[in-house]
Amino acid sequence: MHPGVQVTSTRQRRDPRPTPDRPRESEYRPRHPLDLLRTVGIQQRGAHDPSFAVISGVIWRACRTPDGVATLALREMSPGVIRVAAWGAGREWALDQAPALCGAHDDLDGFDASRHPLVSETQRRHPGLRLSRTDLLFDALACAIVEQKVTGLQAFGAWRRLLTWFGERAPGPTPAPMFAPPTIDEWRSIPSWAWHRAGLEPAQSRTIVEAARRGRSLVRATVAAADGPARDLALTSIRGVGAWTAAETRARALGDPDAVSVGDYHLAHEVGFALAGSRTDDDGMLRLLAAWPGHRQRVIRLIRLSPAREPRRGPRLAPEDHRDR
């Protein structure tokens, strides 16, 4: 058990013969400040993500665990007390993994926010920000591929359609129908016309299918890799997976505190404006972030929580839709 994790066991309180409609429950008591919504909310892919919802202070998440589909509900009952409930075949796995989802394994050792006043002030204002991880690498990879080279609106719409059409209905009393992602084999079997109707380009669908062909071995190799560069090497062995996709996957699935999404349309500009007062390119962004080795993803998250915003210079990009009507 990680030293920052304190989970109250509920085995003595559990029904020894639970039914599918009854949850397993536990409590997570972090030993550090925790902003639950900002920490776990990074996993939501748009306001209408069918695998994630926030209703009346409860975070609902549908996921496909190694043991099957599970629905997880998280609620902060009082400061420092997170109530966790889980339904479905994968509920035990989801309960055990919930602290990591809430940032329990995030280690701030070596992070010095004082190296820039904006980073320092944002860290002071948001001491409960932790880096979440799902430990579900293929789902994070598929999602990152869906988001390649398109607007967020397009990517979130495609993700919603794919999960609703080909995912599995989440168990439990979800506030609305929710869906877990397809299995690795099911990703491979999605027909070509469905990718097009969902709004994906052929290059994206081919990349997901190719990743799924090597899915289990790819997951094993990436998780077993010693560090970020080794994980990138494993992920980018798939044709169509580059540095941006690998970094996004590492950040969401593994809570990698040093992942930097080089090649992002906006990120270099955001980092440059926040840390230097002007736009920069990827090389300039990496030079600015070099002050925080091992914690560059953390700095990016803090920058996005800060009030630093570059004035808009023109209209938003209008999404294009090439699907048949």
Residue, then its C-alpha position, 0 to 999 in steps of 0.5 A: m500500500h502506498p504510504g499516502v493511501q489510507v483506505t478504510s476497509t468495509r469488509q466487515r460491513r459488507d453483505p457476504r452475498p451482494t447482488p448486482d444491484r447492491p454496491r461495494e463501499s469503502e472510504y478513502r481518507p487522503r493524508h494530504p489536501l484533495d480537490l476531488l473534482r479538479t483531480v478526478g475531473i481531468q478524466q472527463r472527456g467533454a460535458h456529455d461523456p457517457s463514461f463520466a458525470v458529476i451530479s449533485g456533488v457525486i462523481w460517477r465513472a463507468c470503466r472497464t476493469p480487468d475483471g469486467v465493467a464497473t460503475l464508481a461513485l465518489r462523494e466527499m462526505s466531509p473534508g478528508v473523507i471520500r465515500v466510494a461505492a462501486w457496482g458491477a463485475g469489476r467493482e472490487w478492482a474499481l474500489d481498490q484503484a479508487p485512491a489512485l484515481c484520486g491522486a494517492h500515488d502522486d508524489l510531489d517530492g522534488f517539486d519546487a513551485s517557487r521557481h516562478p511566481l505564477v506557479s507558486e501562487t497557483q499551487r498556494r491557491h490549489p493545494g488539493l490538486r493531485l495527478s489522477r491515474t486510471d491504470l487503464l492504459f488502452d482506454a486512455l490510448a484509444c481516447a487520445i487517438v480519437e482526439q488527434k488533430v481535431t477540435g475538442l468538440q469533434a473529439f468529444g462527440a466521436w468518443r460519445r458516439l463510439l462508447t454509446w454504440f459499442g461500449e457496455r451499459a454501466p451497472g448500478p443506479t447511474p443518474a443517466p445511461m452510462f457506458a464503459p469503453p469497448t474491450i480491446d477485441e471490440w475496438r478491433s471489430i468496429p466496422s469502417w462505416a461506424w468510425h466514419r459516422a462517429g466522426l473519425e478520420p481513417a488515419q485515426s480508426r486505423t491507428i486504434v485498430e492497429a493498437a488493438r491488434r497488439g493491445r495486451s502486449l502493448v499494455r504490458a510493455t508500456v506499464a513495465a517500462a522504467d520511465g517516461p521515455a521508455r513508455d513513449l518508445a513502447l507507445t510510439s511503436i504503433r504507427g500513428v501514435g506520436a509524442w502527443t498521443a503518448a504523453e496524453t496516454r501517460a498523463r491520464a492512465l499513469g498519472d505521469p507527472d512529467a508528461v508533456s504533449v509536444g505538438d499540441y495546437h495550444l499548449a506551447h502558446e499557453v505555457g509561453f504566455a504564462l511563464a514568459g509573457s509571450r507565445t512560444d513554440d514546442d522547443g521554447m515550451l520545453r526550455l521553460l518547463a526545464a526548470w521543473p524536471g520530473h514535474r512538467q505535467r504538474v506545472i502544465r496543470l497548474i498553469r491551466l488553473s491559473p488566471a493567465r490567459e492570452p487575449r484571443r486574436g481571432p474567431r474560434l476554429a469552425p469544426e468541419d464535418h465530412r460525414d454523410r448526411 
